[in-house]
Amino acid sequence: MSRQLKLGAFLMATGHHVAAWRHPQVPANAGLDFAHYKRLAQIAEAAKFDTLFVADSVAAPTQDIASRMARSDHFEPLTLLSALSAVTERIGLIATATTSYNEPYHVARKFASLDHLSGGRAGWNLVTSDNAAEALNFGRDEHIGHAERYSRAREFHQVVTGLWDSWEDDAFVRDKASGAYYDPSKLHVLDHVGEHFRVKGPLNVARSPQGQPVIVQAGSSETGRELAAQTAEVVFTAQTSLSGAQAFYADLKGRLAKYGRSADSLKIMPGVFVVVGQTEAEAQEKCETFQQLVEPEVGVALLGRMLGNFDLSKYPLDGPLPELPLTDSGQQSRQKLLTELAGRENLTLAELGRRIAGGRGHYSLVGTPAQIADRLQEWFEQGAADGFNVLVPHLPGGLEDFANGVVAELQRRGLFRTEYEGRTLRENLGLARPQNRFV
């Protein structure tokens, strides 16, 4: 079979556009409506998407403008995906869990459990937290600094993956006749002692169907890229141009060899924000409908968060983006991307806030299924992507538009599957099942 691209459905309750919740076709209470998520999962699985992806934050926004934004109430991702595992069969289930405000044993146990519940479809989006407010919910006065977050994340990953190998695949014999529940020679105690963690082990969950859940990351800073090259199997990234995406792709793939990895062991899936119409004019009209719902103050509040947890409310809306220090609490790569965008197009603060209201700095496409497929094919075939994490303005309508239009067009071109290759996420992504490190 010729190389085919991978697709993830990024589910953000009402949709990725900051004003999606105000659209008449969107259920405003979507964040806590399981029937809504069940429908989304089944739309994506029917279209043969590789994954569902649910992001997370462990702090609710509390600034005054937050009351105008639908981001304060939503399911905890692992709980949600565990429920969705019961109403889906093949699609991958990727949840975000921060290494900054969790313990490795908890994360290892929960994702191994999800992998068993789903029959081998779990993925962990390893993040270091870019929301400074999270610190206040976990006994800290301020967020952990960028360098320390990544140091902790590297060791966190080491502990989690070590715990996932606590048991060999056939350790649990459960032999009623002999009375042997497991083979003691196939149990391995991690006994980790490091800079950030002391974890004895073993994990109280058998080795999972995939051996280990798929590791996903989204860091694009220098430190983030190095961590991804060492540990990630899928990378989500924000890129705004073909040349920029090609450079990122080549750089990250080029780092793999020093860790003894092949290029195929890491799938790079840039985010793409898509608005689909039967004609280009219809697509533009749909997009503008959402843009008209963006209050300038809401767009600027979102911008401040995306730039690295800055309060921009004191700056004039019709003025330029102020010079900001390098964020130590947020995403440095996203700060660089948005700052360059503002300078390149000479955007005011309000214009920049409105500009990112949908895609939040990701590559954005507005057009017909064929036009959108053209660009995705170009990136895929010209060394910029192995697939895409798809962001739609509103749910469920935007996902239905993409599934019925763009997916069908990609299938017609032979660029995307018409049936799943296997039952596990690893099989469908073309990733090897990892060997147990103790064997």
HELIX and SHEET records of a PDB file:
HELIX    1   1 ALA A   20  ARG A   22  5                                   3    
HELIX    2   2 ALA A   30  LEU A   32  5                                   3    
HELIX    3   3 PHE A   34  ALA A   46  1                                  13    
HELIX    4   4 ASP A   64  ARG A   68  5                                   5    
HELIX    5   5 PRO A   77  SER A   85  1                                   9    
HELIX    6   6 PRO A  104  SER A  118  1                                  15    
HELIX    7   7 ALA A  132  ASN A  137  5                                   6    
HELIX    8   8 HIS A  146  TRP A  164  1                                  19    
HELIX    9   9 PRO A  184  LYS A  186  5                                   3    
HELIX   10  10 GLU A  222  THR A  231  1                                  10    
HELIX   11  11 LEU A  242  GLY A  254  1                                  13    
HELIX   12  12 ALA A  257  TYR A  259  5                                   3    
HELIX   13  13 ALA A  263  SER A  265  5                                   3    
HELIX   14  14 GLU A  280  GLN A  291  1                                  12    
HELIX   15  15 PRO A  296  GLY A  308  1                                  13    
HELIX   16  16 GLN A  332  GLU A  345  1                                  14    
HELIX   17  17 LEU A  349  ARG A  355  1                                   7    
HELIX   18  18 PRO A  369  GLU A  381  1                                  13    
HELIX   19  19 GLY A  397  ASP A  401  1                                   5    
HELIX   20  20 PHE A  402  VAL A  407  3                                   6    
HELIX   21  21 ALA A  408  ARG A  412  1                                   5    
HELIX   22  22 LEU A  425  LEU A  429  1                                   5    
SHEET    1   A 9 TYR A 363  GLY A 367  0                                        
SHEET    2   A 9 LYS A 267  VAL A 276  1                                        
SHEET    3   A 9 VAL A 234  THR A 237  1                                        
SHEET    4   A 9 VAL A 214  GLN A 217  1                                        
SHEET    5   A 9 ALA A 122  VAL A 127  1                                        
SHEET    6   A 9 GLY A  92  THR A  98  1                                        
SHEET    7   A 9 THR A  51  VAL A  54  1                                        
SHEET    8   A 9 LYS A   6  PHE A  10  1                                        
SHEET    9   A 9 GLY A 387  LEU A 391  1                                        
SHEET    1   B 2 HIS A 192  VAL A 193  0                                        
SHEET    2   B 2 ARG A 198  VAL A 199 -1                                        
END                                                                             
